[in-house]
Amino acid sequence: MKLVLLSGGSGKRLWPLSNDTRSKQFLKVLESNDNEKESMVQRVWGQLESVGLADSSVIATSKMQRDMIHSQIGMNIPLIIEPERRDTFPAIALAASYLYSIQNVSEDEVVVVLPVDPYVEDGFFEKVKELETVLLKSNAELALVGVKPTYPSSKYGYIVPKEDGEADSYFTVNHFTEKPSEEKAQTLMDMKALWNCGVFAFKLSYLLEILDEKGLPVSFNQLELHYKELPKISFDYEVVEKADHIVAVPYDGYWKDLGTWNTLTEEMAQIQIGKGIVSEETVNTHLINELDIPVTVLGVKDVVVAASPDGILVADKASSPRIKELIGGFEQPPMYEERIWGWSRTLDYAKYNDGKEMVTKRICILEGKNSSYHYHNLRDEVWTIVKGEGELALDESITRIKAGDIIHLPAGKKHGIKAFTDLEFIEVQTGMGISDADFTRLYFDWRDVINHFQQSKAKVII
């Protein structure tokens, strides 16, 4: 059995902490068994390791989230990178082609797809293991995991069984109902319907046949080239609703979607993260502050206050899911990003009358980490080292650097940096058409950088 974890979306319901590069699954607001802050993806990956499923898992994600995944759960995680975001059907199709043509997985292998961020007990993944047996025993096209509802929720979709009741460990699915009224939800509960938690299994051959019927290649390299031709549609609409025979396995345990501030704060171990004060008379209120200035919360009830470089949110918890609607017009790039080597925070941006731009960032390279060796065509940079020590690779030399040093990097100048201790610097970019796309990577592994300089007989100062 192979697992495909879907890691996508911008998580805008958890703005301002979440953005295109740091979606909800990467927010370190939960607490691990070691009392350390952890993200949803770290929690889930730890659970997969504990039940013996991690070695069978791959993660389907976007280019923008690749660094976050590597940073939080390691460099050795197999990733399937989408060329562009196109919804869940294209992502799962690409993953299937990867398993088939890159990992040489048998067409008879059972593939299980699930979100990368469910908040569940370990027993949930034991139930996931049952999908393989159920799929083969039932001869169904798809096997799903459904959660036994604890209340008539209008927030979730429902899996409705044929007839009333269950048959042994699974039942045959009659139809699906998407986000009903609470009154309708109660009726569905009486019919023993389950919450749809987005977990389903199929034989690899089943999806390969669908690709073949659509005239799409099953080779990963070819499908990647034709990715934009895939319909931009969810797997539910394109595959699940068209299947003739679907079964579902009930899960009677803890499950929660932490996609909104009101649900996420219910699972936080502390009412406050970051600098500030929450007064004693404040009731059921959480403060999450990533800024270096204090935030004071006084005498309010049922409120979430979240502050980050991307913005500030003050919301009634019950109303917080509506935040996605309100910020739909925001187009600013992410102001805070976690990378493999550390983090970057945008401090200021300006565009002048002549079209020239200026971007100021505070950047941290963590101890022992390094940036790539690269260059830019459209911008000049000036770095002011403010903390730590490291070494800097430039066109003609590798030199030691420390706090107080100022480095000028004209457009086209090749450069890279490695930190001996946590190293922070202020980067000022100037030019026209400044963007993350203006980036040519030459080497990433620092050993390759050193070898390059030694082979070129460049000056290496230790």
Stockholm file with secondary structure:
# STOCKHOLM 1.0

chainA/1-462         MKLVLLSGGSGKRLWPLSNDTRSKQFLKVLESNDNEKESMVQRVWGQLESVGLADSSVIATSKMQRDMIHSQIGMNIPLIIEPERRDTFPAIALAASYLYSIQNVSEDEVVVVLPVDPYVEDGFFEKVKELETVLLKSNAELALVGVKPTYPSSKYGYIVPKEDGEADSYFTVNHFTEKPSEEKAQTLMDMKALWNCGVFAFKLSYLLEILDEKGLPVSFNQLELHYKELPKISFDYEVVEKADHIVAVPYDGYWKDLGTWNTLTEEMAQIQIGKGIVSEETVNTHLINELDIPVTVLGVKDVVVAASPDGILVADKASSPRIKELIGGFEQPPMYEERIWGWSRTLDYAKYNDGKEMVTKRICILEGKNSSYHYHNLRDEVWTIVKGEGELALDESITRIKAGDIIHLPAGKKHGIKAFTDLEFIEVQTGMGISDADFTRLYFDWRDVINHFQQSKAKVII
#=GR chainA/1-462 SS CEEEEECCCCCGGGTTTCCSSSCGGGCCCEECTTSCEECHHHHHHHHHHHTTCGGGEEEEEEHHHHHHHHHHHCTTSCEEEESSCCCHHHHHHHHHHHHHHTSCCCTTCEEEEEESCCEECTHHHHHHHHHHHHHHHHTCSEEEEEECCSSCCSSSCEEEESSSSCBTTBEEEEEEECSCCHHHHHHHHHTTCEEEEEEEEEEHHHHHHHHHHTTCCCSHHHHHHTGGGSCCCCHHHHTGGGCSCEEEEEECSCEECCCSHHHHHHTCSCSEESSEEECTTCBSCEEEECSSSCEEECSCBSEEEEEETTEEEEEEGGGGGGHHHHTTTCCCCCSEEEETTEEEEEEEEEECTTSCEEEEEEEEECTTCBCCEEECSSEEEEEEEEECEEEEECSSEEEEEETTCEEEECTTCCBEEEESSCEEEEEEEEESSCCTTSCEEEECSHHHHHHHHHHTTCEECC
#=GC SS_cons         CEEEEECCCCCGGGTTTCCSSSCGGGCCCEECTTSCEECHHHHHHHHHHHTTCGGGEEEEEEHHHHHHHHHHHCTTSCEEEESSCCCHHHHHHHHHHHHHHTSCCCTTCEEEEEESCCEECTHHHHHHHHHHHHHHHHTCSEEEEEECCSSCCSSSCEEEESSSSCBTTBEEEEEEECSCCHHHHHHHHHTTCEEEEEEEEEEHHHHHHHHHHTTCCCSHHHHHHTGGGSCCCCHHHHTGGGCSCEEEEEECSCEECCCSHHHHHHTCSCSEESSEEECTTCBSCEEEECSSSCEEECSCBSEEEEEETTEEEEEEGGGGGGHHHHTTTCCCCCSEEEETTEEEEEEEEEECTTSCEEEEEEEEECTTCBCCEEECSSEEEEEEEEECEEEEECSSEEEEEETTCEEEECTTCCBEEEESSCEEEEEEEEESSCCTTSCEEEECSHHHHHHHHHHTTCEECC
//
